[in-house]
Amino acid sequence: MKHIIVLGAGPAGLSAAIAAATDRKNPCRVTVLEYLPSPGRKLLASGSGKCNITNCLSAEEMAARFPSGQERFVRPSLSAFPPHKLLEFFEERGVRFKLDAAQFHYFPQSERASDLLDALLLYAGSLPIRLCCGVRVQALPLEGKQIVGVQTADGLIRCDGVVVAAGSPAAPSLGGHGSIYPLLEAVGHSIVPPVPALVGLQCVPESEIWSGKLSGMVLERAALSLDARKVTRGEVLFTHTGISGPAVLDLSGRVARILAQGEGPVTLHLHLDRAVSAQEWRTRLETLRRNAGKSSVSAMLRTTFSRAFSDHLSLVAGANSCSCATLSGGVRERLIELLTSMPLEIPATESWQRAMAASGGVSRSEINRCTLRSLVVENLAFAGEVIDVDGPCGGYNIQWAFSSGKAAGLGLAGGVA
Ligand SMILES: Cc1cc2nc3c(=O)[nH]c(=O)nc-3n(C[C@H](O)[C@H](O)[C@H](O)COP(=O)(O)OP(=O)(O)OC[C@H]3O[C@@H](n4cnc5c(N)ncnc54)[C@H](O)[C@@H]3O)c2cc1C
């Protein structure tokens, strides 16, 4: 039996280990080396401990929602092990699932991420898989184009192949760190410098638009745009220092990348309620001017927004002393621009500590997208977040971890046979 080492015991690593150990033609003996004292820390913390494991999209639809350039890369793994197969895998091991109120996101019925980890570890324990925690990997020694084993503080562990599933530097309190990158560079791989993703964005504190006083306010039907091609939709939450919420998180990796290139601050445009277009606001204001001209602009806005936000908006638009009847054309257009395309200056993202993922990692151009095997080193494969892949919020990243783990485990088991 060939021996494979998996680096990292997150969802991607455990999935790779199970796939390699259960490969029909070439089942392998697997050793999983985990840096932390226990496995699956991020999986346990995911979805606030409830784990949004996946969602109800098909593999094809899911792939299409990854950032542009990643779609083609993630499609083969997602298609081979799509969301419904992942749910079936766990259901066969006693885990039941439910959809959330939006009928889109899947969670364990028990709302306990630990049920998923327990099921994985129980199954792995029945296979020729050995899990070793608290192991620091020091090097991946090469002979020609082959890795001969994994160098640890206790010596070299020889093997026939290695799957790297070591995650990203996101959430260091849950073990996120990038110590694997230099080891991969040493064997010839390129690393796209990682930046925080799925993270809140800071706003320029002195900007006239953003106000720390609005902290806690949620816009439920917002849209946020970086440019005409990159628009996200969903909730936007105002925080003490900036903005967060799904629409913000989904854009954050792109913003972080631009900021890392020294091209900041980045200007985003916020459509406060995407159900109401600029023309509809114009019509509403005109109707009010005719029928309820004495009411203040802020009172009109309160039909859609909170009192504090309505007061703030009319102040910034210069309409705080106007009634609907006395609103000049210029002020009206300024107000409509704020409502439908409010500029927000972003000087920085929140820190790695608050990031749920990383944008960046092992360059996709050096990995076979079907087997996830390295194009640089013959007996090396990659899975999960260590690769330069970052899905949006909503179960995409854990699905990717499991799907890519399976592809890498099978890809390597077949490759070293
Ligand atoms: C707070 C939080 C909430 C989240 N919620 C969700 C959610 O609800 N849904 C969703 O889809 N995604 C969510 N995510 C993202 C998701 O958890 C990750 O994308 C996913 O865990 C990535 O899986 P992975 O196996 O690739 O990496 P990880 O889960 O990070 O596992 C990698 C493992 O490798 C270990 N490791 C690192 N370096 C080495 C090394 N040199 N040697 C050995 N081991 C090493 C790490 O200790 C870690 O255990 C969340 C993330 C966070 C931080």
The ligand as an ORCA input file, in Angstrom:
! r2SCAN-3c Opt
* xyz 0 1
  C     -14.994     32.296     11.861
  C     -15.154     31.603     10.532
  C     -16.408     31.217     10.117
  C     -16.562     30.575      8.875
  N     -17.814     30.159      8.493
  C     -17.964     29.529      7.304
  C     -19.229     28.985      6.932
  O     -20.207     29.008      7.712
  N     -19.327     28.396      5.692
  C     -18.266     28.299      4.841
  O     -18.407     27.763      3.736
  N     -17.039     28.766      5.189
  C     -16.871     29.347      6.408
  N     -15.619     29.765      6.781
  C     -14.474     29.465      5.906
  C     -14.080     27.986      6.086
  O     -14.011     27.671      7.469
  C     -12.736     27.690      5.427
  O     -12.790     28.100      4.080
  C     -12.410     26.205      5.496
  O     -12.255     25.794      6.843
  C     -11.134     25.907      4.716
  O     -10.838     24.546      4.870
  P      -9.338     24.021      4.725
  O      -9.373     22.607      5.158
  O      -8.817     24.380      3.398
  O      -8.501     24.907      5.768
  P      -8.622     24.945      7.368
  O      -9.975     24.630      7.831
  O      -8.019     26.251      7.752
  O      -7.657     23.769      7.814
  C      -6.269     23.817      7.572
  C      -5.585     23.070      8.679
  O      -4.196     22.996      8.364
  C      -3.447     23.228      9.542
  N      -2.107     23.670      9.133
  C      -1.711     24.886      8.727
  N      -0.415     24.884      8.419
  C       0.038     23.636      8.619
  C       1.271     23.013      8.467
  N       2.356     23.684      8.055
  N       1.367     21.674      8.793
  C       0.287     20.987      9.237
  N      -0.919     21.538      9.403
  C      -1.062     22.854      9.072
  C      -4.255     24.260     10.283
  O      -3.941     24.242     11.661
  C      -5.688     23.789     10.011
  O      -6.159     22.882     10.988
  C     -15.437     30.375      8.032
  C     -14.176     30.765      8.467
  C     -14.028     31.371      9.703
  C     -12.647     31.775     10.163
*
